[in-house]
């Protein structure tokens, strides 16, 4: 099958925010992600096609292919790993198995398990944790109001919160405002609502540290 590349828009609608929203921006990211096949004709047709939302490395064994090809999983791009975690993704056991195993061990510890969690266990919990902002009508205020309210003491380095409609990264005891281009120091001015799934925040507290964009300065 020959793809008609002339109909492909540029940039594509494949950049993801910490809110889990997929949008169009020319800004690039450090990681690619997968929610299954969620596109049709270079447009996002649905939010997910699988329960396991994963974070993948951009360069894996030199493989290359046209983005958003018919019948293939939809490539989604993230500023950094913290952004992908906030959006509800976890490391992929295929393209970055050691990293995924490290996360599964920390996730299990944070959840009080005897050992590392399985992908199935993590996916089931993270699916529930995503539901409070993914299944409501497209009303930004209502989605935000359904996020858990937290304090700074509840946050581990790498966690993200929402405040006054914006996303903030918590790292080394300070807050940084998120954007598709990077981070900038800024203090949230309202209640802190946890964007990062609670189980992931617990994994961060158990010693897992997400990869951050260089603008975070950490």
N, C-alpha and C positions, 0 to 999 in steps of 0.2 A: 504494500500500500504506500503510495506517495502522498505525503502531507502537503497541503496547500499552505505554505508558510506565509503567503501574501496576506492571508486573512488574520494572522496572529497579531494581536495588539502588542504594543510595547510602551511602557512596561506592562507586565501581566498582573492580574489580580491575585497575587500570591504572597503578599507580605502580611505577617501576623503581629498583632499588638498584644500586650499583656492581658487585655480583656478577652482574647481569643478571637477577635474580629479579624476578618481577612479583607485586605484592601489593596489599592493600587498606589505604589510609590516607587520612584527610581532608586531609593536608598537600598543598599545591599546589606547582607547579614552574614554572621559567622557560621550559622547552622541552617540545615534544611530539615523539614519535618514531614510527617506522613499521617493522614487520617483515613487512608484508603482512597478510593476513587470518588472524588466529590466535584469534578468539573465536567463540563460539556461545552464543546465549541469555544474553548478558551474563556469560559465563564464559570464561576462557582455556582453549582446547582444545589448544594446542600452543605450543612455544617460538618457532617462526618459520614464515613462509610464503614467504620469499624470502631470497636470499643477501645482498642489499643492505639492511643495517640503517641507517636514516638518522635524522638529527636535523632537525626542522622547527621553524619559528617558530610560535608559538601564534596570532598574528594575521597572517593573510595575505589581503590585499585584501578585508578585511571579511567573509570567508566564515564561515558558521555552519552547523552541522548537529548532529543528536542524536548523542551519543557511542555508539560500539559498535553502530551500526546494522547490520542484516543485509546481508551482501554487500559491505560497505565495509571498507577497511583499518582495523585496530585502533589507536586512539589510545593511545599510551603516554606517560606524563609523567615528567619528570626534574627533580630539584632544580635542576640547572644543566648547563652543557655538559660540564664535567669528569666529572660523574656519567654522562652519556650516553656519552661516550667510553670510560669504564671498563667500561661494560656492553657495549661492542663496536659502537657506532654511529658514523657519520660524517656530516658536513653534507650536506644534500639539495641537489642541483644544480637543483631546480625552484623551491623557495620561497626559497632563499637562495644563489643562484648565485655572487655575488662571494665570499661566505664559503667556499663549497665549493671554489672555484677557488684561494683562498688556502691552504686546507688541502691540496689536491692538490699544489700547488707545494712546500709544506713536506714533505709525505709523500714526494714524489719525491726531494727533496734528502736526507732522512733515509735513504732506501732506496738512495741512490747512483745514482739514475737521471739521465739527461741533462736531463730537464725534469720538468714536472708529471706526476703519475700519472693514469691514467684511472680512472673509477669501477669499471670491470671489474677492473683490476689491484688496486686497494685492496680491493675486496670479496673477491677470491680469497684474498688474504693474511690479511685480518682474519677470514674464515671459518675458516681453519686455526688462527688464534690463539685464537679462541673455543672451539674444539673440546675443548681440554683441560679445560674446566670445564663444558661444556654437554652432553657425551655420556656422562658417567658416571652411575651410579645416584644417587638422591637421598640422598647421604650427604655432609653438609657437610664433615667432616674429610677425606674422600678428595678432594673437589673442591679444597680448599685446598692439599693436599699436591701437587697437580699444577700449581700456579702457579709461575712462575720465581722463585727466590730472588734478591734484589737487595740492594745497599747504597745508602745515601743518595747516594753519588757517581753512581750509575747513573740517578738520577731527574731529570727535567726538571720545572720548575714546571707544575703542572696534572695531573701523574700521580697515580694512586692506588695504594695498597698495602693488603694484608690483613695483620693481625697479631692473633693470639689471637682470631680470629673477627670482628674489627671492621674497618671500612674507614677509611683515613686518606688525606687529601689532602696532597700535598707542595706548598707554595707559599712562595716567597721564603725558602727555607732552613729552614722550620719545618713541623711536622706539625700537622694539624687533624683531629680525629675527625669523621667524617661521620655525619649522621642525616637522616631525611626532613625534619626541620625546619630543618636548617642545620648549621654547623660550630662546633666548640669546640676551643680549644687542648688538646692532649693528646699525650703522648709514647708511641709504640708500645713495648710491653714484651716483644716477642718477635721472631723472624725476620720480615723484610719480604718479602712475596710480591707480585709485581707483578700488580695487577688490570687496569690499563690495558694494552691490547694493545701488545706491544713496538714494532711499527711506528708506533703512535700516539705512544708515548713518544719515539721518534726524531724524529717530526714536531714535537713540542713542543720538543725540543732544537734543531731547525733553525729555530726562531723563531716557531712558531705558538703563540698563547696562548689557551687556552679561556676562555670566559665563566664566571665564578665567582659563586656566590651572595653577596649582600652580607655575610653573616655571616663570610665568609672574610677580610674586611678588607683585601683586596688590590686 
